[in-house]
Amino acid sequence: MLPVVSVNLCCYNSERYLRETLESIVNQTYRNWELVIINDGSTDSTETVVKEYADRGFPIVYYYQQNQGLGYSRNEALKRSRGKYIAFIDHDDIWLPEKLERQVAVFENNINVDFVYTDYYVIRNNKRIIKFGNKQPEGDVFKSFLCSYPVHVSTAMARRKAVDKLSSFFNPDLHLTEEYDLFMRLLYISKAAYINKPLATYRYHPDMTSITKEIRLIRETISVIETFKLLDRDFEKEYAETLRYVAYKNSFALSFKLAKDELIQGNILAARDLIRLYRFLNIKVFVFFIFTCLPCNIANWLWRVSLKIKNILNF
């Protein structure tokens, strides 16, 4: 018999957290699944860890490839998946035991739903907090998600038939937004359901906050949204107001990240010019703008201190 759920897991030098991730999968209360693992050219003991679980008899489909990137790897996982539903998990995340069971039940009871997502925990500085905790959108969510995207990939499950209707799967040219691109294209033609309970845990790493990655993330997001305009000839007209809001939001986010980078590099005038237009947006931006009016060494020091305080308080 074919598995009902195909779990897609892409790995690259994942030995540090992989066992904990695999344990959270094999300990699911729902048992009718296969685990499709793509090893994207790991040079550590990732393959050894996977073999341990395969040798224990778990239904694992394993494939090793030369390093190709996450988008390419996700496509390879999809190609090898036989399940009615596709679940995604990153190599350092964790599922709660009833995650698959709860999501499959939603699908089986809602034939018009093609995508199910959940709340999740974030582990940061050894503390676990819920994200989001409050009710999130359901049904036709595309417009809402354009404004504020609440999905973490490890909480998502999609109906395979709906994914197959898309003109393409994951874009291998995207490095940080490949799942956002696919999920949003899916949600443009499909309905979503939401489980208001944290069923996954996302591990926050300090190196994830590098300004370079944040800037790339925003730029990729802007680029992906531009491609959405090709989904329908009336797209820009139908979503005109939303697109204006999103353009302003992303423009501000990009300017703020670039300004922080300029400040850290000591280019205080460039930082001030980048943020000037948004200086009255909120208190945080206004304080940053004030920093750019101070002597460079003082501004830089104050900003670094404020970031340390923010991390300590888990803001």
PAZAPA-4460 file (N, C-alpha, C; in steps of 0.05 Angstrom, whole numbers, plus 32768, in hexadecimal, padded with zeros to 4 digits):
% residues 315
    n_x    n_y    n_z   ca_x   ca_y   ca_z    c_x    c_y    c_z   seq   type   mol
   8011   7FE8   8000   8000   8000   8000   8011   8019   8000     1      M     A
   8008   802E   7FF2   8017   8047   7FF2   8013   8055   800C     2      L     A
   8027   8064   8015   8024   8074   802E   8010   808B   8029     3      P     A
   8003   8093   803E   7FF1   80AA   803C   8000   80C4   803D     4      V     A
   8015   80C5   804D   8025   80DE   8050   8042   80D8   8047     5      V     A
   804C   80EA   8037   8069   80EA   8031   8076   8102   803F     6      S     A
   8088   80FB   8051   8096   8110   8060   80B0   8117   8050     7      V     A
   80B3   8130   8049   80CA   8139   8039   80DE   8146   804C     8      N     A
   80F7   813B   804C   810C   8146   805D   8125   8149   804C     9      L     A
   812F   8161   804A   8148   8167   803B   815E   816D   804E    10      C     A
   8175   8161   804A   818B   8163   805D   81A4   816E   8050    11      C     A
   81B3   817D   805F   81CE   8185   8057   81DE   8189   8071    12      Y     A
   81F2   8178   8076   8202   8179   808E   81F1   817D   80A7    13      N     A
   81DF   8169   80AB   81CA   816C   80BF   81CE   815C   80D8    14      S     A
   81E6   8152   80DC   81EB   813F   80F2   81E4   814A   810E    15      E     A
   81E6   8164   8112   81E3   816F   812D   81C7   816A   8138    16      R     A
   81B2   816E   8127   8197   816D   8131   8187   8157   8124    17      Y     A
   8192   8148   8111   8182   8136   8101   8175   8120   8111    18      L     A
   8183   8114   8124   8176   80FF   8134   815D   8108   8142    19      R     A
   815E   8120   814D   8147   812B   815B   8130   812F   8148    20      E     A
   8136   8139   8130   8122   813C   811B   8116   8121   8113    21      T     A
   8126   810D   810E   811D   80F3   8106   810C   80E6   811C    22      L     A
   8114   80E9   8135   8105   80DE   814C   80E9   80EA   814C    23      E     A
   80E7   8104   8146   80CC   8110   8147   80BA   8106   8130    24      S     A
   80C7   80FC   811B   80B7   80F1   8105   80AF   80D4   810B    25      I     A
   80C1   80C4   8114   80BB   80A7   8118   80A9   80A3   8130    26      V     A
   80A7   80B8   8141   8095   80B6   8159   807A   80C3   8155    27      N     A
   8073   80C8   813B   8058   80D3   8136   8043   80BE   813C    28      Q     A
   802C   80C8   8147   8016   80B7   814D   8009   80AC   8134    29      T     A
   800C   80BA   811E   8002   80B1   8104   8018   80A1   80F6    30      Y     A
   8012   8089   80ED   8028   8076   80E4   802A   8072   80C6    31      R     A
   8015   807A   80B7   8015   8073   809B   8024   8088   808A    32      N     A
   803F   8088   808D   804F   809C   807F   8068   808F   8074    33      W     A
   8075   809D   8061   8090   8097   8058   80A1   80B0   805C    34      E     A
   80BA   80AC   8061   80CC   80C3   8064   80E0   80C4   804D    35      L     A
   80DD   80D9   803D   80EF   80DC   8026   8105   80F0   802D    36      V     A
   811D   80E6   802E   8134   80F6   8036   8147   80FB   801F    37      I     A
   814C   8114   801A   8160   811C   8005   8178   8127   8013    38      I     A
   818F   8119   800F   81A8   8122   801B   81B7   8133   8005    39      N     A
   81B7   814D   8009   81C1   815F   7FF5   81E0   8163   7FF7    40      D     A
   81EE   814D   7FF6   820B   814F   7FF5   8219   8153   8010    41      G     A
   820D   8149   8025   8218   814C   8040   8234   8140   8041    42      S     A
   8245   814C   8051   8261   8142   8055   8265   8139   8072    43      T     A
   8250   813A   8082   8252   8131   809E   8245   8115   80A1    44      D     A
   823C   810F   80B8   8231   80F4   80BD   8213   80F2   80B8    45      S     A
   8208   8104   80A8   81EB   8104   80A2   81E2   80E8   8098    46      T     A
   81F1   80DE   8085   81E9   80C4   8079   81E9   80AD   808D    47      E     A
   81FC   80AE   809F   81FE   8099   80B4   81E6   809A   80C6    48      T     A
   81DD   80B2   80CD   81C6   80B5   80DE   81AD   80AB   80D0    49      V     A
   81AA   80B2   80B7   8192   80A8   80A8   8192   808A   80A6    50      V     A
   81AA   807E   80A1   81AC   8061   809F   81A4   8053   80B9    51      K     A
   81AA   805F   80CF   81A1   8054   80E9   8183   8050   80EA    52      E     A
   8174   8064   80E1   8157   8063   80E2   814C   8050   80CC    53      Y     A
   8159   8050   80B5   8151   803D   80A0   8155   8020   80AA    54      A     A
   816B   801B   80B7   8171   8000   80C1   815E   7FF7   80D7    55      D     A
   8151   800B   80E4   813D   8004   80F9   8122   7FFE   80ED    56      R     A
   8120   7FFF   80D2   8108   7FF6   80C4   80F4   800C   80BE    57      G     A
   80FB   8025   80C3   80E8   803B   80BC   80E7   803F   809E    58      F     A
   80CF   8046   8094   80CB   8049   8076   80D9   8061   806B    59      P     A
   80F2   805F   8065   8102   8076   805C   810B   8072   803F    60      I     A
   8106   8086   802F   8110   8087   8014   8127   809B   8014    61      V     A
   813F   8091   800F   8157   80A2   8012   8165   80A6   7FF7    62      Y     A
   816D   80BF   7FF2   817B   80C5   7FD9   8192   80D9   7FDF    63      Y     A
   81AA   80D2   7FD6   81C1   80E4   7FD9   81C6   80F1   7FBE    64      Y     A
   81CD   810B   7FBF   81D3   811A   7FA6   81EA   812D   7FAC    65      Q     A
   81F8   8136   7F98   820B   814C   7F9A   81FB   8165   7FA2    66      Q     A
   8208   8177   7FB0   81FB   818F   7FBA   81EE   819F   7FA4    67      N     A
   81D3   81A2   7FA6   81C4   81B1   7F92   81B3   81C8   7F9D    68      Q     A
   81B1   81C9   7FB7   81A1   81DE   7FC3   8185   81D4   7FCC    69      G     A
   8178   81E4   7FDD   815F   81DA   7FE9   8148   81D8   7FD6    70      L     A
   8144   81EB   7FC4   812E   81E9   7FB1   8130   81D0   7FA0    71      G     A
   8147   81CA   7F95   814C   81B2   7F85   8146   8199   7F96    72      Y     A
   8150   8199   7FAE   814D   8182   7FC0   812F   817D   7FC6    73      S     A
   8120   8192   7FCB   8104   818F   7FD1   80F5   8183   7FB9    74      R     A
   80FD   818A   7FA1   80F1   817E   7F89   80F8   8161   7F87    75      N     A
   8111   8159   7F8E   8118   813D   7F8D   8108   812D   7FA1    76      E     A
   8103   8139   7FB8   80F2   812C   7FCD   80D6   8128   7FC2    77      A     A
   80CB   813C   7FB5   80B0   813A   7FAA   80AE   8124   7F95    78      L     A
   80C2   8122   7F84   80C3   810E   7F6F   80C1   80F2   7F7B    79      K     A
   80CC   80EE   7F92   80CE   80D3   7F9E   80B7   80CE   7FB2    80      R     A
   80A5   80E1   7FB5   808F   80DF   7FC8   8077   80D2   7FBC    81      S     A
   806C   80BE   7FCA   8055   80AF   7FC0   803B   80B5   7FCF    82      R     A
   803D   80C5   7FE4   8026   80C9   7FF6   8010   80DB   7FEA    83      G     A
   7FF9   80D8   7FF6   7FE2   80E9   7FF0   7FE6   8106   7FFA    84      K     A
   7FF5   8108   800F   7FFB   8122   801B   801A   8124   801E    85      Y     A
   8024   813D   801C   8040   8143   801E   8044   8154   8037    86      I     A
   8055   814B   8049   805C   815A   8061   807A   8162   805E    87      A     A
   8081   8179   8069   809C   8183   8066   80A7   8188   8082    88      F     A
   80C1   8181   8085   80CF   8187   809E   80EC   818E   8098    89      I     A
   80F6   81A3   80A4   8112   81A9   80A1   8123   8198   80B4    90      D     A
   813D   8195   80AD   814E   8181   80BB   8154   8187   80D8    91      H     A
   814D   81A0   80E1   8153   81A6   80FD   8139   81AD   810C    92      D     A
   8122   81A7   8101   8109   81AD   810E   80FE   8193   811B    93      D     A
   80E9   8197   812B   80DD   8181   813A   80BF   8181   8137    94      I     A
   80B3   816A   8134   8096   8168   8134   808C   815E   814F    95      W     A
   8075   8168   8158   8067   815D   816F   805A   8143   8166    96      L     A
   8056   8130   8178   804D   8114   8170   8034   8113   815F    97      P     A
   8020   8125   8164   8007   8122   8157   8005   8134   813E    98      E     A
   801B   813F   8134   801B   8151   811E   800E   8145   8105    99      K     A
   8018   812F   80FC   800E   8122   80E4   7FF1   8119   80E7   100      L     A
   7FEA   810E   80FE   7FCF   8104   8103   7FBB   811B   8101   101      E     A
   7FC1   8132   810D   7FAF   8148   810D   7FAB   8153   80F1   102      R     A
   7FC1   8155   80E2   7FBE   8160   80C7   7FB0   814E   80B4   103      Q     A
   7FB6   8134   80B5   7FA8   8121   80A3   7F8A   8121   80A9   104      V     A
   7F82   8123   80C2   7F66   8124   80C9   7F58   813D   80BD   105      A     A
   7F66   8153   80BC   7F5B   816B   80AF   7F56   8166   8092   106      V     A
   7F6A   815B   8084   7F67   8155   8068   7F50   8142   8063   107      F     A
   7F4F   812C   8072   7F3B   8118   806D   7F1E   8122   8072   108      E     A
   7F1C   8136   8082   7F01   8141   8089   7EFB   815B   8079   109      N     A
   7F0D   8164   8068   7F0A   817C   8058   7F15   8178   803C   110      N     A
   7F04   816E   802A   7F0E   8167   800F   7F16   8180   7FFF   111      I     A
   7F0C   8197   8007   7F13   81B0   7FF9   7F2C   81BD   8002   112      N     A
   7F39   81B2   8017   7F51   81BD   8022   7F6A   81AF   8015   113      V     A
   7F7D   81BF   800C   7F95   81B4   8000   7FAE   81BA   8010   114      D     A
   7FAC   81C9   8025   7FC3   81D2   8034   7FBC   81D5   8051   115      F     A
   7FCB   81CA   8063   7FC7   81CC   8080   7FE0   81D5   808E   116      V     A
   7FDE   81EA   809E   7FF5   81F3   80AE   7FED   81F7   80CB   117      Y     A
   8001   81FA   80DC   7FFC   81FA   80F9   800C   8210   8106   118      T     A
   8006   8215   8120   8018   8225   8130   8031   8215   8135   119      D     A
   8045   8222   8141   805E   8214   8147   806D   8222   815D   120      Y     A
   807F   8213   8169   8091   821F   817E   80AB   8228   8171   121      Y     A
   80B6   823C   817D   80D1   8246   8175   80E3   8242   818D   122      V     A
   80F9   8235   818A   810D   8232   819F   8123   8247   819A   123      I     A
   8126   8259   81AD   813A   826E   81AA   8146   8274   81C5   124      R     A
   8160   8274   81C7   816E   8279   81E0   8164   8266   81F6   125      N     A
   8160   824C   81EE   8157   8237   8200   813B   823C   820B   126      N     A
   812C   824D   81FF   8110   8252   8207   80FE   824B   81F0   127      K     A
   80E6   8240   81F7   80D3   8238   81E2   80BA   824A   81E4   128      R     A
   80B4   8257   81CD   809D   8268   81CC   808B   825F   81B5   129      I     A
   8071   8266   81B7   805E   825E   81A3   805D   8273   818D   130      I     A
   805C   826A   8175   8058   827B   815E   8041   826E   814D   131      K     A
   8029   8278   814C   8020   8293   8153   800F   8293   816C   132      F     A
   8000   827E   8170   7FEF   827D   8188   7FD3   8287   8183   133      G     A
   7FD0   829C   8173   7FB6   82A7   816D   7FAC   829C   8152   134      N     A
   7F92   829E   814D   7F86   8293   8135   7F92   829E   811C   135      K     A
   7F99   828D   8108   7FA4   8295   80EF   7F8F   828F   80D8   136      Q     A
   7F94   829A   80C0   7F80   8298   80AB   7F7C   827C   80A1   137      P     A
   7F64   8277   8097   7F5D   825E   808A   7F4D   8263   8071   138      E     A
   7F49   824F   8060   7F3A   8252   8048   7F4A   825E   8032   139      G     A
   7F3F   8273   8025   7F4E   8282   8010   7F61   8295   801E   140      D     A
   7F7A   828D   8021   7F8D   829C   8031   7FA2   82AB   8021   141      V     A
   7FA2   82A9   8006   7FB7   82B4   7FF6   7FBB   82D2   7FFC   142      F     A
   7FA6   82E1   7FFB   7FA8   82FE   7FFF   7FB3   8304   801B   143      K     A
   7FA9   82F6   802F   7FB2   82FB   804A   7FD0   82F4   804D   144      S     A
   7FD8   82DE   8040   7FF4   82D5   8042   8007   82E7   8034   145      F     A
   7FFD   82F5   801F   800E   8309   8012   8016   831F   8026   146      L     A
   8003   8326   8037   8009   833C   804A   8019   8332   8062   147      C     A
   8012   831A   806B   8020   830F   8082   8020   82F1   8080   148      S     A
   8038   82E5   807C   803A   82C8   8077   8040   82B9   8091   149      Y     A
   802E   82A8   809A   8031   829C   80B4   803B   827F   80B4   150      P     A
   8043   8274   809D   8049   8258   809B   8067   8252   809E   151      V     A
   806D   823F   80B0   8088   8234   80B0   8087   8219   80A2   152      H     A
   809B   8214   8091   809A   81FC   8080   8096   81E2   808F   153      V     A
   80A0   81E0   80A7   809E   81C7   80B6   8083   81C3   80C2   154      S     A
   8071   81D7   80C0   8055   81D3   80C9   8043   81CC   80B1   155      T     A
   804D   81CC   8099   803B   81CB   8081   8037   81AE   8078   156      A     A
   801F   81A9   806F   8019   8190   8060   8007   8198   8049   157      M     A
   800C   818C   8031   7FFD   8193   8019   7FF2   8179   800C   158      A     A
   7FDB   817D   7FFF   7FCF   8167   7FF0   7FDF   8163   7FD6   159      R     A
   7FE8   814B   7FD0   7FFA   8147   7FB9   7FEC   814D   7F9F   160      R     A
   7FD3   8147   7F9C   7FC5   814D   7F83   7FC5   816A   7F7D   161      K     A
   7FC2   817B   7F92   7FC2   8198   7F8E   7FDD   81A2   7F85   162      A     A
   7FF2   8197   7F92   800E   819F   7F8B   8014   8198   7F6E   163      V     A
   800A   8181   7F65   800F   8178   7F49   8001   818A   7F35   164      D     A
   7FEE   819A   7F3D   7FE0   81AC   7F2A   7FF1   81C5   7F24   165      K     A
   8005   81CA   7F34   8016   81E2   7F30   8027   81DE   7F17   166      L     A
   802D   81F5   7F0A   803D   81F4   7EF2   805A   81EB   7EF7   167      S     A
   8063   81EF   7F10   807E   81E6   7F18   807E   81E2   7F36   168      S     A
   8093   81D4   7F3F   8095   81CF   7F5C   80A7   81E5   7F68   169      F     A
   80BB   81DD   7F78   80CC   81F0   7F85   80DF   81FD   7F71   170      F     A
   80E4   8216   7F74   80F6   8224   7F62   8113   8221   7F6C   171      N     A
   8124   8212   7F5E   813F   820D   7F68   8151   8225   7F69   172      P     A
   8148   823B   7F5C   8158   8254   7F5D   8154   8264   7F76   173      D     A
   813F   825D   7F85   813A   826A   7F9F   8149   825C   7FB5   174      L     A
   8155   826C   7FC7   8165   8260   7FDD   8157   8262   7FF8   175      H     A
   8145   8275   7FFB   8139   827A   8015   811A   827B   8014   176      L     A
   810F   827C   7FFD   80F2   827F   7FFA   80E5   826A   7FE8   177      T     A
   80F3   8254   7FE4   80E8   8240   7FD1   80CE   8234   7FDA   178      E     A
   80CA   8231   7FF5   80B1   8225   7FFE   809B   823B   7FFE   179      E     A
   80A2   8254   8004   808F   826A   8003   8083   826C   7FE7   180      Y     A
   8094   826B   7FD3   808C   826C   7FB7   8078   8256   7FB0   181      D     A
   807F   823D   7FB6   806D   8227   7FAF   8053   8228   7FC0   182      L     A
   8055   822C   7FDA   803D   822C   7FEA   802A   8242   7FE2   183      F     A
   8035   825A   7FDB   8023   8270   7FD3   8016   826A   7FB8   184      M     A
   8025   825F   7FA6   8018   8257   7F8C   8003   8242   7F90   185      R     A
   8007   8230   7FA3   7FF3   821C   7FA9   7FDA   8229   7FB5   186      L     A
   7FDF   823C   7FC8   7FC9   8249   7FD6   7FB9   825D   7FC4   187      L     A
   7FC5   8264   7FAE   7FB7   8276   7F9B   7F9F   8267   7F8F   188      Y     A
   7FA1   824C   7F8D   7F8C   823C   7F81   7F7F   8229   7F95   189      I     A
   7F87   822A   7FAE   7F7E   8216   7FC2   7F76   8223   7FDC   190      S     A
   7F68   8214   7FED   7F61   821D   8007   7F73   8211   801C   191      K     A
   7F76   8220   8032   7F87   8217   8048   7F77   8212   8061   192      A     A
   7F81   8200   8072   7F76   81FC   808D   7F8C   8201   80A1   193      A     A
   7F84   8209   80B9   7F98   8211   80CD   7F91   8202   80E7   194      Y     A
   7FA5   81F7   80F4   7FA2   81EB   810E   7FAE   81FD   8123   195      I     A
   7F9D   8207   8135   7FA6   821B   8149   7FB3   820D   8161   196      N     A
   7FC8   81FF   815A   7FD8   81F1   816F   7FF4   81ED   8165   197      K     A
   8008   81F2   8175   8024   81EE   816C   802A   81D0   8169   198      P     A
   8030   81C8   8150   8036   81AB   814B   8052   81A7   8140   199      L     A
   8062   81BC   8140   807E   81B9   8137   808E   81CD   8148   200      A     A
   80A9   81C8   8148   80BB   81D9   8156   80D1   81E2   8143   201      T     A
   80D5   81FC   8141   80E9   8207   812F   8100   8210   8140   202      Y     A
   8118   8208   8138   8130   820E   8148   813D   8227   813C   203      R     A
   813F   823C   814C   814A   8255   8143   8168   8255   8148   204      Y     A
   8178   825A   8132   8195   825B   8134   819E   8277   8132   205      H     A
   81B2   8280   8142   81BC   829B   8140   81C5   82A3   8124   206      P     A
   81D1   8290   8115   81DC   8298   80FB   81C6   829D   80E7   207      D     A
   81AD   8295   80EE   8197   829B   80DC   8191   82B9   80D9   208      M     A
   819A   82C8   80ED   8193   82E4   80EE   81A6   82F6   80DF   209      T     A
   81B9   82EB   80D1   81CC   82FB   80C3   81BE   830E   80B0   210      S     A
   81C7   8327   80B0   81B9   833B   809F   81BA   8334   8082   211      I     A
   81D0   8328   8079   81D3   8320   805D   81BC   830D   8055   212      T     A
   81B6   82F9   8066   81A0   82E7   8060   8185   82F4   8061   213      K     A
   8182   8307   8074   8168   8315   8076   8163   8325   805E   214      E     A
   8178   8333   8054   8175   8343   803C   816E   8331   8024   215      I     A
   817C   831A   8022   8177   8308   800C   815A   82FD   800D   216      R     A
   8151   82F7   8025   8136   82ED   8029   8121   8302   801F   217      L     A
   8125   831B   8026   8112   832F   801E   8113   8333   7FFF   218      I     A
   812B   8333   7FF4   812D   8336   7FD7   8120   831F   7FC8   219      R     A
   8124   8307   7FD2   8118   82EF   7FC5   80FA   82F1   7FC7   220      E     A
   80F0   82FA   7FDF   80D3   82FC   7FE2   80C7   8310   7FCF   221      T     A
   80D4   8327   7FCB   80CB   833B   7FB8   80CB   832F   7F9C   222      I     A
   80E0   8320   7F95   80E1   8314   7F7B   80CB   82FF   7F76   223      S     A
   80C6   82EF   7F8B   80B1   82DB   7F89   8095   82E8   7F85   224      V     A
   8090   82FD   7F94   8076   830B   7F91   8072   8316   7F75   225      I     A
   8088   831E   7F69   8086   8327   7F4D   807D   8311   7F3B   226      E     A
   8086   82F9   7F40   807E   82E2   7F2F   8061   82DB   7F33   227      T     A
   8055   82E2   7F4B   8039   82DC   7F4F   8027   82EB   7F3B   228      F     A
   8031   8301   7F32   8022   8311   7F1F   801D   8302   7F04   229      K     A
   802C   82EC   7F00   8028   82DC   7EE8   8013   82C6   7EEC   230      L     A
   8009   82C4   7F04   7FF5   82AF   7F0A   7FDB   82B3   7EFB   231      L     A
   7FD4   82CD   7EF7   7FBB   82D4   7EEB   7FBD   82EF   7EDF   232      D     A
   7FB1   82F3   7EC7   7FB4   830D   7EBA   7FA7   8323   7EC9   233      R     A
   7F94   831D   7EDB   7F86   8331   7EEB   7F92   8334   7F07   234      D     A
   7FA9   8326   7F0B   7FB4   8325   7F26   7FBA   8341   7F32   235      F     A
   7FC8   8351   7F22   7FD0   836C   7F2C   7FB7   837D   7F32   236      E     A
   7FA3   837B   7F22   7F8B   838A   7F26   7F7C   8381   7F3F   237      K     A
   7F7A   8367   7F42   7F6B   835B   7F59   7F79   8360   7F73   238      E     A
   7F93   8360   7F73   7FA2   8363   7F8C   7FB1   837E   7F8E   239      Y     A
   7FA8   8392   7F7F   7FB6   83AB   7F7D   7FBC   83B7   7F99   240      A     A
   7FA8   83B9   7FAA   7FAB   83C6   7FC4   7FBE   83B5   7FD5   241      E     A
   7FBB   839B   7FD5   7FCC   8389   7FE4   7FE9   838B   7FDB   242      T     A
   7FED   838C   7FC1   8008   838E   7FB6   8016   83A8   7FBE   243      L     A
   8006   83BE   7FBF   8012   83D7   7FC8   801B   83D6   7FE5   244      R     A
   800B   83C9   7FF5   8012   83C6   8012   802B   83B4   8014   245      Y     A
   802B   839E   8006   8042   838B   8007   805B   8398   7FFD   246      V     A
   8059   83A8   7FE7   8070   83B6   7FDC   807C   83C9   7FF1   247      A     A
   806A   83D8   7FFF   8074   83EB   8013   8081   83DB   802A   248      Y     A
   8074   83C6   8033   807E   83B6   8049   809A   83AA   8043   249      K     A
   809D   839F   802B   80B6   8393   8023   80CC   83A8   801E   250      N     A
   80C3   83BF   8013   80D6   83D5   800E   80E1   83DE   8029   251      S     A
   80D0   83E2   803D   80D9   83EA   8057   80EC   83D4   8063   252      F     A
   80E3   83BB   8062   80F3   83A5   806E   810F   83A5   8061   253      A     A
   8110   83A7   8047   812A   83A7   8039   813B   83BF   8041   254      L     A
   812F   83D6   8041   813D   83EF   8049   8148   83ED   8065   255      S     A
   8138   83E2   8077   8140   83E0   8093   8157   83CD   8096   256      F     A
   8156   83B6   8089   816C   83A3   808A   8186   83AE   807F   257      K     A
   8183   83BC   8068   819B   83C8   805B   81A6   83DE   806D   258      L     A
   8194   83ED   8079   819D   8403   808B   81AC   83F8   80A3   259      A     A
   81A3   83E2   80AF   81B1   83D6   80C5   81CD   83CC   80BC   260      K     A
   81CE   83C1   80A5   81E8   83B8   809A   81FB   83CF   8096   261      D     A
   81F0   83E5   808B   8201   83FD   8087   820B   8408   80A2   262      E     A
   81F9   8408   80B6   8201   8412   80D0   8217   8401   80DC   263      L     A
   8214   83E7   80DB   8229   83D5   80E5   8243   83D9   80D7   264      I     A
   8242   83DF   80BD   825A   83E3   80AD   8266   83FF   80B1   265      Q     A
   8258   840F   80C1   8262   842A   80C6   8259   843F   80B3   266      G     A
   8247   8438   80A0   823D   844B   808C   8224   8459   8096   267      N     A
   8227   846B   80A9   8210   8476   80B7   81FF   8487   80A6   268      I     A
   820A   8496   8093   81FA   84A7   8082   81E9   8496   806F   269      L     A
   81F5   8481   8065   81E5   846F   8053   81CE   8462   8062   270      A     A
   81D3   845B   807B   81BE   844F   808C   81A8   8463   8091   271      A     A
   81AF   847C   8096   819B   8490   809B   818A   8495   8081   272      R     A
   8196   8496   806A   8188   849B   8051   8174   8484   804C   273      D     A
   817D   846B   8052   816C   8454   804C   8153   8454   805D   274      L     A
   8155   845E   8076   813E   845B   8089   812F   8475   808C   275      I     A
   8138   848B   8081   812C   84A5   8085   810E   84A5   807E   276      R     A
   8106   8498   8068   80EA   8499   805F   80D8   848B   8073   277      L     A
   80E3   8477   8083   80D2   8467   8094   80D6   846E   80B2   278      Y     A
   80E3   8485   80B8   80EB   848A   80D3   80D4   848D   80E7   279      R     A
   80BD   8494   80DE   80A6   8497   80F0   8093   847F   80EF   280      F     A
   809C   8469   80E4   808B   8452   80E1   8084   8446   80FC   281      L     A
   8098   8442   810D   8094   8438   8128   80AB   8441   813A   282      N     A
   80AA   843B   8153   80BE   8445   8166   80D9   8438   8161   283      I     A
   80D9   841E   8159   80F2   8411   8154   8101   841E   813D   284      K     A
   80F3   8424   8127   8100   8431   8110   8109   844D   8117   285      V     A
   80F8   845B   8127   8100   8477   812F   8119   8477   8140   286      F     A
   811B   8463   8152   8133   8461   8163   814C   845B   8151   287      V     A
   8148   844A   813E   815E   8444   812C   8167   845D   811D   288      F     A
   8153   846C   8113   8159   8485   8105   8169   8498   8117   289      F     A
   8161   849A   8130   8170   84AB   8143   818D   84A1   8145   290      I     A
   8191   8487   8146   81AC   847C   8147   81BD   8486   8130   291      F     A
   81B0   8488   8118   81BF   8491   8100   81C6   84AE   8101   292      T     A
   81BB   84BD   8114   81C2   84D9   8117   81D8   84DE   812B   293      C     A
   81E2   84C8   8138   81F7   84C9   814B   8212   84C4   813E   294      L     A
   8227   84CA   814B   8242   84C3   8141   8243   84A5   813B   295      P     A
   8251   849D   8127   8250   8481   811D   8257   846D   8132   296      C     A
   826C   8470   8141   8274   845C   8154   8260   8459   816B   297      N     A
   8253   846F   8173   823F   846E   8188   8226   8460   817D   298      I     A
   821D   8467   8165   8205   845B   8159   8209   843D   8156   299      A     A
   8220   8435   814C   8225   8419   8147   8224   8409   8162   300      N     A
   8231   8414   8176   8232   8407   8190   8216   8405   819C   301      W     A
   8206   841B   819B   81EB   841A   81A6   81DA   8406   8198   302      L     A
   81DC   8404   817E   81CC   83F1   816F   81D3   83D4   8176   303      W     A
   81ED   83CE   8179   81F5   83B3   8180   81EB   83AC   819C   304      R     A
   81ED   83C0   81AF   81E3   83BB   81CA   81C5   83B5   81C9   305      V     A
   81B6   83C4   81B9   8199   83C0   81B8   8192   83A5   81AD   306      S     A
   81A2   839B   819A   819D   8380   818F   81A3   836A   81A4   307      L     A
   81B8   836E   81B4   81BD   835B   81C9   81A7   835A   81DD   308      K     A
   819C   8372   81E5   8186   8373   81F7   816D   8365   81EB   309      I     A
   8168   8369   81D2   8152   835C   81C4   8154   833E   81C5   310      K     A
   816C   8333   81C0   8170   8316   81C1   816D   830B   81DD   311      N     A
   8176   831A   81F1   8174   8311   820D   8156   830F   8215   312      I     A
   8146   8323   820C   812A   8323   8213   8118   8313   8201   313      L     A
   8125   8307   81EC   8116   82F6   81D9   8101   8306   81CA   314      N     A
   8106   831F   81C3   80F3   832F   81B3   80F1   8324   8197   315      F     A
***
